[in-house]
């Protein structure tokens, strides 16, 4: 698969995962679990492409700005889909504030960590800032994981085998941390294998549509799912 095809595959897996969380788990946990199993592939693939994007982009500043903008755009749609409200909401119980952020926010933290890694800062400063970024990512979807994944992928970028071995070990550690509570978390370990054996390194079509589709689709599908969930809950 080329880059575009792999991204679309990840988007399909992500959509299955979100649909399962909202509509399937309570009806059929087994089917929901299988959908989540595929959904576990999304975060590692997206983290991989953040590392790739960082290494190949012509303007890392614009890349960072783009992720930041869409992290902000995705915040209300993420909260709506998962909690049925807006991030800031005035109700009978008073003012409600939900700081929870989407996956794009966590990927943004990972991209900033990569920039810190290659900066001229002292080592202790890099460690401190990276630790702060990991702490900030805890309000996001998939906290910490993309930061570690991107740093490992970047650190071993000159040795393909070591790069994917480190990536696979990181995914295994993350899966083991939660697989006993949610068996489908094991799906994370298959992502590096899929990328290693099936990604051909080619970008695919360079039409702007492919570049912008994920950024637009992510908040759009959350908004749609959130609205549908509100309708179902009221019904």
Secondary structure, DSSP 8 states (H G I E B T S, - for coil): --HHHHHHHHHHHHHHHHHIIIIITTT-HHHHHHHHHHHHHHHHHHHHHHHHHHHH-S-HHHHHHHHHHHHHHHHHHHHHHHHSS-SEEEETTEEEE---B-HHHHHHHHHHHHHHHTSS--HHHHHHHHHHHHHHGGGBTTTTHHHHHHHHHHHTTT-HHHHHHHHHHHHHHHHHTTTTT-GGGGGHHHHHHHHHHH--S------HHHHHHHHHHHHHHHHHHHHHHHHHHH-
